[in-house]
Amino acid sequence: MLHRLMIVAASALLIAASQPPQDVPVPQPKPEQEDVTPAPAETKKDEQQPAQPPAESAVPKPEETKKEEEKKSEEPPRDPVKAENPEELKACLTELKELGAEFKELPPIKGEEDGCGIASPLELSTVIPGITLEPEGTMRCEAALALSRWAKNVVVPTAKIALPGKNVTAFGNASTYICRNRNSAETGKMSEHAKGNAVDIATLTFDKGEPLVMKSRGEDGTMEGAFQRTVTTAACLFFRTVLSPGSDATHQDHLHMDVLERKGGYLYCR
C-alpha cells in the first residue's frame, strides 16, 4: 500500500513539473525603428568606386601635342602691318581719283599679332566710270589703282573688239581684304588678301546679255573664251601675281590678282 502511494506522489510531481508557470513573461516584439541608414552593401560599393577618368578623346595624346607644337614652330613669322609711304600714298590716291574711281578712306585695320591688317585701307565702290565693284571691296590703294588701270587699259578696249555692242558694267567681287592664310589653309604663309593686296573677280557683268562667269576656258574657242584669256593674261601688266580660273585646284571659279612685291621684280602669272 505504501509502495502505491509513493508511485502516485511521484507521478503527480512529474505532471506538475511539465506544465509551464502561469506568470512567466512572454518576450515582446521590438518596436519598429526608422530606417535612417542606406543599404550598406550598395552604398559602400558606390562610395569606394574611384572617380572615372576623362574620356580618351578629351585628353590630348602626347603625339598630337607634339605635332601641334611642331606646326607652330614651323609657322613662318608674321610681318606686322606696314605703314604707307606718305608721298607714294598721296600719288596713288591722286591717280585713282583722276581715273574716275570712287572710294572712301577707312580707319586703319590693325591685326599685327596675326599678320593681318591695312595701315591705310580704302573701300572701293567704282573701279572706273561705268564699272562698279559689286560688292564694294576693302584694299590698299596700290591694289585699287592696279584694278582701275587694268579696267581702263585692258578690259574696256578688249570688250569693244571681242564683244562689240556690249559694255562691261561691273566686276563681281569674290574677295578683297580678309584675314586668312593662303588658300585658307590652317598653317602656312599669310594670304595677300590679309594685307589688302589682292582682289578676286568671279564675274564680268555687261549692259546686255548674261555675265561672263570666270571659269577654265583653255579649250573655249568662242569670243567669250578669247576675251577672258586676253584680259586675264594682260592683268599681269598691272599686278604682280595673276592666277587665272583653272590655274590650280583652289582657283577654279575666279581670277586672283595681287600686288605682292618680289625680289628682282619677279612676276607670277598663270
SEKE-998450 format. One record per residue (C-alpha): residue number from 1; x, y, z; residue in three letters. Coordinates in pm, 1 decimal. Layout:
{rofi NUM {X Y Z} "Ala"}
...
REM end
This chain:
{rofi 1 {0.0 0.0 0.0} "Met"}
{rofi 2 {279.6 233.1 91.2} "Leu"}
{rofi 3 {450.7 146.8 -232.9} "His"}
{rofi 4 {145.3 252.9 -437.4} "Arg"}
{rofi 5 {119.6 584.0 -254.3} "Leu"}
{rofi 6 {482.7 665.7 -338.3} "Met"}
{rofi 7 {424.0 592.7 -705.8} "Ile"}
{rofi 8 {116.2 819.6 -717.6} "Val"}
{rofi 9 {303.3 1103.1 -545.8} "Ala"}
{rofi 10 {598.3 1080.5 -783.5} "Ala"}
{rofi 11 {363.6 1085.4 -1085.9} "Ser"}
{rofi 12 {192.3 1398.5 -955.1} "Ala"}
{rofi 13 {526.6 1577.0 -916.9} "Leu"}
{rofi 14 {627.5 1491.1 -1276.3} "Leu"}
{rofi 15 {298.5 1620.8 -1416.7} "Ile"}
{rofi 16 {330.5 1942.7 -1221.7} "Ala"}
{rofi 17 {685.7 1997.5 -1341.7} "Ala"}
{rofi 18 {585.2 1951.4 -1706.3} "Ser"}
{rofi 19 {337.1 2249.2 -1703.3} "Gln"}
{rofi 20 {486.5 2599.5 -1755.1} "Pro"}
{rofi 21 {439.0 2857.6 -1486.3} "Pro"}
{rofi 22 {141.4 3079.8 -1536.5} "Gln"}
{rofi 23 {318.3 3413.0 -1476.5} "Asp"}
{rofi 24 {633.9 3373.3 -1687.4} "Val"}
{rofi 25 {674.0 3697.5 -1905.8} "Pro"}
{rofi 26 {649.1 3642.2 -2275.8} "Val"}
{rofi 27 {912.6 3834.9 -2482.3} "Pro"}
{rofi 28 {750.5 4131.9 -2661.6} "Gln"}
{rofi 29 {842.6 4216.1 -3024.5} "Pro"}
{rofi 30 {1086.9 4506.8 -3058.8} "Lys"}
{rofi 31 {929.0 4838.2 -3160.1} "Pro"}
{rofi 32 {973.0 4931.2 -3528.8} "Glu"}
{rofi 33 {1274.9 5157.3 -3585.6} "Gln"}
{rofi 34 {1300.5 5418.1 -3861.7} "Glu"}
{rofi 35 {1548.3 5302.2 -4123.3} "Asp"}
{rofi 36 {1781.5 5601.5 -4149.5} "Val"}
{rofi 37 {2082.5 5420.0 -4291.4} "Thr"}
{rofi 38 {2109.3 5329.0 -4661.7} "Pro"}
{rofi 39 {2169.1 4977.1 -4773.9} "Ala"}
{rofi 40 {2524.4 4920.2 -4652.1} "Pro"}
{rofi 41 {2640.8 4696.0 -4930.4} "Ala"}
{rofi 42 {2541.0 4917.7 -5226.2} "Glu"}
{rofi 43 {2628.9 5247.8 -5055.8} "Thr"}
{rofi 44 {2974.7 5138.7 -4960.9} "Lys"}
{rofi 45 {3028.6 4999.5 -5305.4} "Lys"}
{rofi 46 {2939.9 5334.1 -5464.4} "Asp"}
{rofi 47 {3148.1 5531.6 -5217.3} "Glu"}
{rofi 48 {3452.6 5316.7 -5270.6} "Gln"}
{rofi 49 {3444.0 5340.1 -5652.9} "Gln"}
{rofi 50 {3727.2 5560.9 -5784.9} "Pro"}
{rofi 51 {3643.9 5868.2 -5999.4} "Ala"}
{rofi 52 {3605.4 5790.4 -6367.2} "Gln"}
{rofi 53 {3895.6 5916.8 -6579.8} "Pro"}
{rofi 54 {3811.3 6173.1 -6854.8} "Pro"}
{rofi 55 {3717.1 6041.6 -7195.4} "Ala"}
{rofi 56 {4011.6 5946.4 -7408.8} "Glu"}
{rofi 57 {3911.2 6194.0 -7679.4} "Ser"}
{rofi 58 {3924.0 6480.7 -7427.8} "Ala"}
{rofi 59 {4281.7 6415.1 -7326.9} "Val"}
{rofi 60 {4538.4 6517.5 -7590.5} "Pro"}
{rofi 61 {4774.4 6237.8 -7672.8} "Lys"}
{rofi 62 {5145.1 6308.4 -7645.1} "Pro"}
{rofi 63 {5184.7 6251.8 -8018.8} "Glu"}
{rofi 64 {4908.5 6502.3 -8102.8} "Glu"}
{rofi 65 {5052.2 6763.0 -7865.9} "Thr"}
{rofi 66 {5394.1 6717.7 -8020.7} "Lys"}
{rofi 67 {5255.1 6758.7 -8372.8} "Lys"}
{rofi 68 {5073.4 7080.0 -8274.6} "Glu"}
{rofi 69 {5393.5 7220.4 -8126.7} "Glu"}
{rofi 70 {5585.3 7127.6 -8440.9} "Glu"}
{rofi 71 {5325.7 7302.8 -8657.9} "Lys"}
{rofi 72 {5355.0 7618.1 -8450.8} "Lys"}
{rofi 73 {5733.0 7608.7 -8468.2} "Ser"}
{rofi 74 {5714.2 7571.5 -8847.8} "Glu"}
{rofi 75 {5483.0 7871.8 -8888.5} "Glu"}
{rofi 76 {5656.5 8148.8 -9082.2} "Pro"}
{rofi 77 {5695.5 8476.5 -8892.9} "Pro"}
{rofi 78 {5404.1 8716.4 -8925.5} "Arg"}
{rofi 79 {5502.0 9052.8 -9067.6} "Asp"}
{rofi 80 {5349.8 9349.6 -8887.1} "Pro"}
{rofi 81 {5124.8 9587.1 -9074.1} "Val"}
{rofi 82 {5345.8 9828.4 -9266.3} "Lys"}
{rofi 83 {5273.0 10197.6 -9275.3} "Ala"}
{rofi 84 {5231.4 10350.3 -9620.1} "Glu"}
{rofi 85 {5492.1 10585.8 -9757.1} "Asn"}
{rofi 86 {5311.8 10923.0 -9732.7} "Pro"}
{rofi 87 {5431.6 11051.1 -10069.8} "Glu"}
{rofi 88 {5355.0 10726.0 -10250.8} "Glu"}
{rofi 89 {5013.1 10705.4 -10090.7} "Leu"}
{rofi 90 {4933.6 11064.2 -10192.9} "Lys"}
{rofi 91 {5038.0 10995.9 -10553.1} "Ala"}
{rofi 92 {4830.7 10674.8 -10557.7} "Cys"}
{rofi 93 {4518.2 10847.5 -10428.8} "Leu"}
{rofi 94 {4561.9 11130.9 -10677.9} "Thr"}
{rofi 95 {4587.5 10897.0 -10977.2} "Glu"}
{rofi 96 {4297.4 10686.2 -10853.4} "Leu"}
{rofi 97 {4078.4 10995.6 -10846.6} "Lys"}
{rofi 98 {4199.4 11101.0 -11190.6} "Glu"}
{rofi 99 {4093.7 10762.5 -11329.8} "Leu"}
{rofi 100 {3743.0 10830.1 -11200.6} "Gly"}
{rofi 101 {3742.1 10568.2 -10925.7} "Ala"}
{rofi 102 {3505.9 10619.3 -10632.4} "Glu"}
{rofi 103 {3616.2 10515.7 -10286.8} "Phe"}
{rofi 104 {3629.7 10621.1 -9926.0} "Lys"}
{rofi 105 {3925.7 10610.4 -9692.2} "Glu"}
{rofi 106 {3881.6 10393.3 -9383.5} "Leu"}
{rofi 107 {4045.8 10389.1 -9039.8} "Pro"}
{rofi 108 {4348.4 10160.1 -9008.6} "Pro"}
{rofi 109 {4274.9 9790.2 -8977.6} "Ile"}
{rofi 110 {4501.7 9663.9 -8703.5} "Lys"}
{rofi 111 {4598.6 9299.3 -8678.0} "Gly"}
{rofi 112 {4971.6 9292.3 -8616.7} "Glu"}
{rofi 113 {4950.6 8986.5 -8389.9} "Glu"}
{rofi 114 {4804.4 8776.1 -8673.3} "Asp"}
{rofi 115 {4992.4 8932.1 -8963.0} "Gly"}
{rofi 116 {4668.8 9083.9 -9090.1} "Cys"}
{rofi 117 {4564.1 9442.5 -9142.9} "Gly"}
{rofi 118 {4593.3 9753.6 -9359.7} "Ile"}
{rofi 119 {4753.8 10076.0 -9244.1} "Ala"}
{rofi 120 {4559.1 10298.8 -9489.2} "Ser"}
{rofi 121 {4264.2 10099.5 -9626.6} "Pro"}
{rofi 122 {4020.4 10208.5 -9895.7} "Leu"}
{rofi 123 {3669.6 10086.2 -9969.3} "Glu"}
{rofi 124 {3646.1 10084.4 -10349.5} "Leu"}
{rofi 125 {3296.8 10103.9 -10499.0} "Ser"}
{rofi 126 {3358.4 10227.5 -10857.0} "Thr"}
{rofi 127 {3663.5 10099.9 -11043.0} "Val"}
{rofi 128 {3637.0 10349.8 -11328.0} "Ile"}
{rofi 129 {3335.5 10545.3 -11453.5} "Pro"}
{rofi 130 {3074.3 10294.4 -11571.3} "Gly"}
{rofi 131 {3225.2 9989.5 -11394.7} "Ile"}
{rofi 132 {3135.1 9921.4 -11032.6} "Thr"}
{rofi 133 {3281.7 9668.1 -10791.4} "Leu"}
{rofi 134 {2997.2 9457.0 -10654.5} "Glu"}
{rofi 135 {3002.1 9443.5 -10361.5} "Pro"}
{rofi 136 {3245.0 9714.0 -10253.9} "Glu"}
{rofi 137 {3590.2 9590.3 -10157.6} "Gly"}
{rofi 138 {3843.4 9689.0 -9892.5} "Thr"}
{rofi 139 {4206.5 9702.3 -10005.9} "Met"}
{rofi 140 {4523.3 9908.6 -10020.5} "Arg"}
{rofi 141 {4542.2 10197.9 -10264.3} "Cys"}
{rofi 142 {4805.6 10015.0 -10471.2} "Glu"}
{rofi 143 {4570.3 9721.1 -10535.1} "Ala"}
{rofi 144 {4280.2 9954.4 -10618.1} "Ala"}
{rofi 145 {4496.2 10150.5 -10861.5} "Leu"}
{rofi 146 {4611.9 9833.1 -11037.7} "Ala"}
{rofi 147 {4248.5 9723.8 -11074.7} "Leu"}
{rofi 148 {4146.9 10060.5 -11221.6} "Ser"}
{rofi 149 {4437.0 10065.1 -11465.9} "Arg"}
{rofi 150 {4354.8 9710.8 -11579.6} "Trp"}
{rofi 151 {3989.1 9801.0 -11629.0} "Ala"}
{rofi 152 {4063.2 10114.3 -11833.0} "Lys"}
{rofi 153 {4354.3 9990.3 -12043.6} "Asn"}
{rofi 154 {4261.0 9624.1 -12099.3} "Val"}
{rofi 155 {3906.1 9524.0 -12009.6} "Val"}
{rofi 156 {3717.0 9808.9 -12178.6} "Val"}
{rofi 157 {3907.1 9818.9 -12511.2} "Pro"}
{rofi 158 {3923.8 9437.2 -12537.0} "Thr"}
{rofi 159 {3548.8 9408.5 -12484.0} "Ala"}
{rofi 160 {3488.8 9654.8 -12768.4} "Lys"}
{rofi 161 {3689.2 9433.6 -13004.0} "Ile"}
{rofi 162 {3582.8 9086.5 -12886.8} "Ala"}
{rofi 163 {3225.3 9162.0 -12784.1} "Leu"}
{rofi 164 {3105.4 9458.8 -12993.6} "Pro"}
{rofi 165 {2783.4 9614.4 -12877.8} "Gly"}
{rofi 166 {2848.1 9518.9 -12514.8} "Lys"}
{rofi 167 {2989.4 9730.5 -12236.4} "Asn"}
{rofi 168 {3130.4 9597.7 -11910.3} "Val"}
{rofi 169 {2933.7 9747.0 -11621.2} "Thr"}
{rofi 170 {3054.3 9560.2 -11311.4} "Ala"}
{rofi 171 {3319.2 9331.2 -11167.3} "Phe"}
{rofi 172 {3182.1 9058.0 -10940.3} "Gly"}
{rofi 173 {3390.5 9084.5 -10624.3} "Asn"}
{rofi 174 {3462.9 8736.8 -10484.4} "Ala"}
{rofi 175 {3711.6 8853.8 -10219.3} "Ser"}
{rofi 176 {3924.7 9150.9 -10118.6} "Thr"}
{rofi 177 {4050.5 9202.2 -9761.3} "Tyr"}
{rofi 178 {4012.5 8901.3 -9533.3} "Ile"}
{rofi 179 {4242.0 8776.5 -9257.3} "Cys"}
{rofi 180 {4343.5 8422.2 -9354.0} "Arg"}
{rofi 181 {4631.0 8205.5 -9472.6} "Asn"}
{rofi 182 {4697.9 8131.8 -9838.6} "Arg"}
{rofi 183 {4424.9 7913.5 -9988.4} "Asn"}
{rofi 184 {4252.8 7927.1 -9644.4} "Ser"}
{rofi 185 {4496.3 7663.5 -9513.6} "Ala"}
{rofi 186 {4531.8 7603.9 -9138.9} "Glu"}
{rofi 187 {4905.0 7673.2 -9147.7} "Thr"}
{rofi 188 {5148.9 7842.6 -9381.8} "Gly"}
{rofi 189 {5205.5 8189.7 -9518.0} "Lys"}
{rofi 190 {4951.5 8466.9 -9489.0} "Met"}
{rofi 191 {4738.5 8538.3 -9793.5} "Ser"}
{rofi 192 {4785.5 8867.5 -9974.1} "Glu"}
{rofi 193 {4416.1 8918.5 -9905.2} "His"}
{rofi 194 {4510.8 8953.4 -9536.9} "Ala"}
{rofi 195 {4726.6 9255.0 -9626.4} "Lys"}
{rofi 196 {4484.7 9427.2 -9862.1} "Gly"}
{rofi 197 {4697.7 9344.9 -10167.1} "Asn"}
{rofi 198 {4460.5 9111.0 -10351.5} "Ala"}
{rofi 199 {4135.5 9112.6 -10549.0} "Val"}
{rofi 200 {3936.7 8810.3 -10667.5} "Asp"}
{rofi 201 {3696.2 8858.6 -10958.9} "Ile"}
{rofi 202 {3422.1 8599.1 -11015.2} "Ala"}
{rofi 203 {3220.2 8758.8 -11296.7} "Thr"}
{rofi 204 {3219.7 9039.5 -11550.6} "Leu"}
{rofi 205 {2875.3 9191.5 -11599.3} "Thr"}
{rofi 206 {2764.1 9360.4 -11924.6} "Phe"}
{rofi 207 {2485.5 9600.9 -12006.6} "Asp"}
{rofi 208 {2345.7 9334.6 -12240.2} "Lys"}
{rofi 209 {2325.2 8959.9 -12211.4} "Gly"}
{rofi 210 {2449.1 8727.4 -11941.4} "Glu"}
{rofi 211 {2753.2 8792.7 -11720.2} "Pro"}
{rofi 212 {3082.0 8628.0 -11811.5} "Leu"}
{rofi 213 {3142.5 8372.2 -11539.2} "Val"}
{rofi 214 {3507.9 8315.7 -11459.6} "Met"}
{rofi 215 {3598.1 7951.6 -11522.7} "Lys"}
{rofi 216 {3859.4 7748.9 -11703.5} "Ser"}
{rofi 217 {3836.2 7839.0 -12072.0} "Arg"}
{rofi 218 {4154.8 7690.3 -12213.7} "Gly"}
{rofi 219 {3957.4 7493.7 -12473.6} "Glu"}
{rofi 220 {3684.5 7753.2 -12526.2} "Asp"}
{rofi 221 {3700.8 7865.1 -12889.9} "Gly"}
{rofi 222 {3428.1 8128.6 -12858.9} "Thr"}
{rofi 223 {3481.1 8504.4 -12845.6} "Met"}
{rofi 224 {3389.9 8491.8 -12475.4} "Glu"}
{rofi 225 {3672.4 8244.0 -12421.1} "Gly"}
{rofi 226 {3916.2 8458.9 -12619.3} "Ala"}
{rofi 227 {3805.2 8768.5 -12427.7} "Phe"}
{rofi 228 {3859.7 8605.1 -12086.5} "Gln"}
{rofi 229 {4200.2 8464.2 -12180.8} "Arg"}
{rofi 230 {4310.5 8803.4 -12313.0} "Thr"}
{rofi 231 {4207.8 9011.9 -12011.1} "Val"}
{rofi 232 {4342.4 8760.0 -11757.5} "Thr"}
{rofi 233 {4677.3 8732.4 -11936.1} "Thr"}
{rofi 234 {4709.6 9109.8 -11965.3} "Ala"}
{rofi 235 {4633.7 9152.1 -11595.1} "Ala"}
{rofi 236 {4998.2 9071.2 -11526.1} "Cys"}
{rofi 237 {5089.5 9406.9 -11683.4} "Leu"}
{rofi 238 {4938.9 9573.8 -11374.2} "Phe"}
{rofi 239 {4951.7 9310.4 -11099.6} "Phe"}
{rofi 240 {5250.0 9102.0 -10985.2} "Arg"}
{rofi 241 {5053.7 8780.1 -10931.0} "Thr"}
{rofi 242 {4775.0 8656.5 -11157.1} "Val"}
{rofi 243 {4608.2 8317.3 -11116.2} "Leu"}
{rofi 244 {4356.5 8254.7 -11393.7} "Ser"}
{rofi 245 {4047.9 8036.3 -11344.9} "Pro"}
{rofi 246 {4157.7 7673.4 -11361.9} "Gly"}
{rofi 247 {4523.5 7751.2 -11288.6} "Ser"}
{rofi 248 {4515.5 7528.2 -10978.3} "Asp"}
{rofi 249 {4274.5 7344.3 -10750.9} "Ala"}
{rofi 250 {4186.4 7648.4 -10539.8} "Thr"}
{rofi 251 {4137.0 7889.1 -10830.7} "His"}
{rofi 252 {3872.7 7721.7 -11043.2} "Gln"}
{rofi 253 {3596.7 7981.5 -11039.1} "Asp"}
{rofi 254 {3765.0 8319.9 -11006.0} "His"}
{rofi 255 {4053.7 8536.7 -11120.3} "Leu"}
{rofi 256 {4306.1 8616.2 -10846.7} "His"}
{rofi 257 {4523.3 8928.3 -10879.5} "Met"}
{rofi 258 {4758.3 9077.9 -10621.1} "Asp"}
{rofi 259 {5043.0 9330.4 -10591.7} "Val"}
{rofi 260 {5287.0 9123.8 -10383.6} "Leu"}
{rofi 261 {5631.6 9268.8 -10441.6} "Glu"}
{rofi 262 {5901.7 9007.1 -10500.9} "Arg"}
{rofi 263 {6277.5 9034.5 -10522.6} "Lys"}
{rofi 264 {6404.8 9144.0 -10861.9} "Gly"}
{rofi 265 {6058.6 9245.8 -10978.5} "Gly"}
{rofi 266 {5962.3 8878.9 -11035.6} "Tyr"}
{rofi 267 {5607.6 8820.1 -11163.0} "Leu"}
{rofi 268 {5396.1 8508.7 -11124.8} "Tyr"}
{rofi 269 {5133.3 8474.4 -11399.0} "Cys"}
{rofi 270 {4931.3 8160.2 -11474.6} "Arg"}
REM end
